[in-house]
Amino acid sequence: MKTLKKLHTLLAMIAICLCFTACTNDDDDDGGNSDDSSLIGTWAYEDEEDEYYIEVTFKSNGTFIYYEEDYYWGEEDEDRGTYTVKGNKLTIEYDDGDVETCTFSVTSKKLTIKYKDGDETYTEVYYRID
């Protein structure tokens, strides 16, 4: 469960970072924004089963804060670290040394990330909340 939470955290951060640097005008539904400032900010995700909530804040200095609340188990988790963006790939390095990479796309209001866990590929959509 902790590994899955970290994976979600990393993916969220990666998605946000990639959105800032990999945006093009044609993937924005409101006119587009191609500068890095489109990723900077706070993004939220809630799973379809309403079992957990994730909030990721990407800062302009290359750091992030990841917060997750597990409704089912009544647990909260917060991680911090750094991120880098290269094309549509977001790499997140947690302060504990774990590293995760995912692909992303972003609009002004929506961040979509894709990542693999074993043989499965997952897509998560985050919404800007700041």
C-alpha positions in Angstrom: 0.0 0.0 0.0 2.8 2.4 0.8 4.5 1.7 -2.6 1.2 2.4 -4.4 0.8 5.6 -2.4 4.3 6.7 -3.4 3.6 5.8 -7.0 0.5 7.9 -7.0 2.4 10.8 -5.4 5.3 10.5 -7.9 2.9 10.3 -10.8 1.0 13.3 -9.7 4.1 15.4 -9.3 5.5 14.2 -12.6 2.3 15.1 -14.3 2.3 18.5 -13.0 5.9 19.2 -13.9 5.5 17.9 -17.4 2.4 19.9 -17.9 4.4 23.2 -17.4 7.1 22.3 -19.8 5.4 20.1 -22.4 2.3 22.1 -23.2 1.5 23.1 -26.7 -1.4 25.3 -27.8 -3.3 22.4 -29.4 -3.6 20.4 -26.1 -5.1 23.3 -24.2 -8.9 23.6 -24.4 -8.8 27.3 -23.4 -6.3 28.8 -25.9 -3.2 27.0 -24.5 -0.2 28.0 -22.4 3.2 26.9 -23.4 5.3 28.3 -20.6 6.5 26.5 -17.4 4.1 28.5 -15.2 1.2 26.3 -16.3 2.5 23.4 -14.2 3.4 25.4 -11.1 0.6 25.3 -8.6 -1.6 22.8 -6.7 -3.4 19.9 -8.4 -5.9 17.5 -6.9 -7.0 14.0 -7.7 -9.8 11.8 -6.1 -10.2 8.2 -7.1 -13.4 7.0 -8.6 -14.2 4.9 -5.6 -13.7 7.9 -3.2 -11.1 5.9 -1.2 -8.4 8.5 -1.3 -7.5 12.1 -2.2 -4.2 13.4 -3.5 -2.9 16.9 -3.6 0.4 17.8 -5.3 2.0 21.2 -5.3 4.7 22.0 -7.8 6.9 24.9 -7.0 8.9 27.1 -9.5 12.2 26.1 -7.7 11.9 22.4 -8.9 10.5 21.1 -5.6 7.2 19.5 -4.8 4.9 18.5 -1.9 2.7 15.5 -2.2 -0.2 14.9 0.2 -2.4 11.9 0.3 -5.4 11.1 2.5 -6.7 7.5 2.5 -10.3 7.6 3.5 -10.6 3.8 3.8 -7.7 3.3 6.3 -8.0 6.8 7.8 -4.3 7.5 7.0 -2.5 10.6 5.8 0.9 10.8 4.1 3.0 13.7 3.0 6.2 13.5 0.9 8.6 16.1 -0.5 11.3 16.1 -3.1 12.4 17.5 -6.5 11.2 17.1 -10.0 12.5 17.5 -13.5 10.7 17.7 -16.9 12.1 16.5 -20.2 9.6 16.6 -23.1 6.5 14.9 -21.8 8.3 12.9 -19.1 8.2 13.9 -15.5 10.8 12.5 -13.1 10.2 12.8 -9.4 12.8 12.2 -6.8 11.5 11.9 -3.2 13.6 13.1 -0.3 14.0 9.4 0.7 15.7 8.6 -2.6 12.8 6.9 -4.4 12.6 8.0 -8.1 9.6 7.7 -10.4 9.0 8.7 -14.0 5.7 9.1 -15.9 4.4 10.9 -19.0 1.9 13.8 -18.8 -0.1 16.4 -20.7 -1.6 19.5 -19.3 -4.1 22.2 -20.0 -4.8 25.3 -17.8 -7.2 23.3 -15.6 -6.4 19.6 -16.1 -3.2 17.5 -15.7 -3.3 14.0 -17.1 -0.5 11.5 -16.2 0.2 8.0 -17.4 2.4 5.5 -15.6 3.1 1.8 -15.4 2.9 -0.5 -12.4 4.1 -3.9 -13.5 2.3 -4.8 -16.7 -0.6 -2.4 -16.1 -0.7 1.2 -17.4 -2.8 3.7 -15.4 -4.1 7.2 -16.3 -5.0 9.7 -13.7 -6.5 13.2 -14.2 -5.8 16.0 -11.7 -7.6 19.3 -11.6 -6.0 22.7 -10.7 -7.2 23.9 -7.3 -5.2 27.1 -6.8 
